[in-house]
Amino acid sequence: MHKPEHDGAEQPQSDALDKPGHWVYSRYITRNGRRIYRKHGKCFRFWVED
């Protein structure tokens, strides 16, 4: 199966680059009381402003 080279979330959006922040990594996210895990990866990554 073809695996994409990146998931499109490599860099925060251009306006977010000017704001201070950091990446947050999580093995799962919770929605409606259920844990959601990545199908093709180890973790989720989110950009969080300080």
RARAHU-V196172 format. One record per residue. N is the residue number from 1. RES is the residue in three letters. SS is DSSP state (H for helix, E for strand, C for the rest). NEAR is the number of other C-alpha atoms within 10 Angstrom. Layout:
n = (N/N)
res = (RES/RES)
ss = (SS/SS)
near = (NEAR/NEAR)
//
This chain:
n = (1/2/3/4/5/6/7/8/9/10/11/12/13/14/15/16/17/18/19/20/21/22/23/24/25/26/27/28/29/30/31/32/33/34/35/36/37/38/39/40/41/42/43/44/45/46/47/48/49/50)
res = (MET/HIS/LYS/PRO/GLU/HIS/ASP/GLY/ALA/GLU/GLN/PRO/GLN/SER/ASP/ALA/LEU/ASP/LYS/PRO/GLY/HIS/TRP/VAL/TYR/SER/ARG/TYR/ILE/THR/ARG/ASN/GLY/ARG/ARG/ILE/TYR/ARG/LYS/HIS/GLY/LYS/CYS/PHE/ARG/PHE/TRP/VAL/GLU/ASP)
ss = (C/C/C/C/C/C/C/C/C/C/C/C/C/H/H/H/H/C/C/C/E/E/E/E/E/E/C/E/E/E/E/C/C/E/E/E/E/C/C/C/C/C/C/E/E/E/E/E/E/C)
near = (3/4/7/7/6/7/7/8/11/8/10/15/10/8/7/13/12/8/11/9/13/12/11/11/12/12/13/15/13/9/8/6/7/9/10/13/15/12/7/7/8/12/14/15/14/12/16/13/11/7)
//
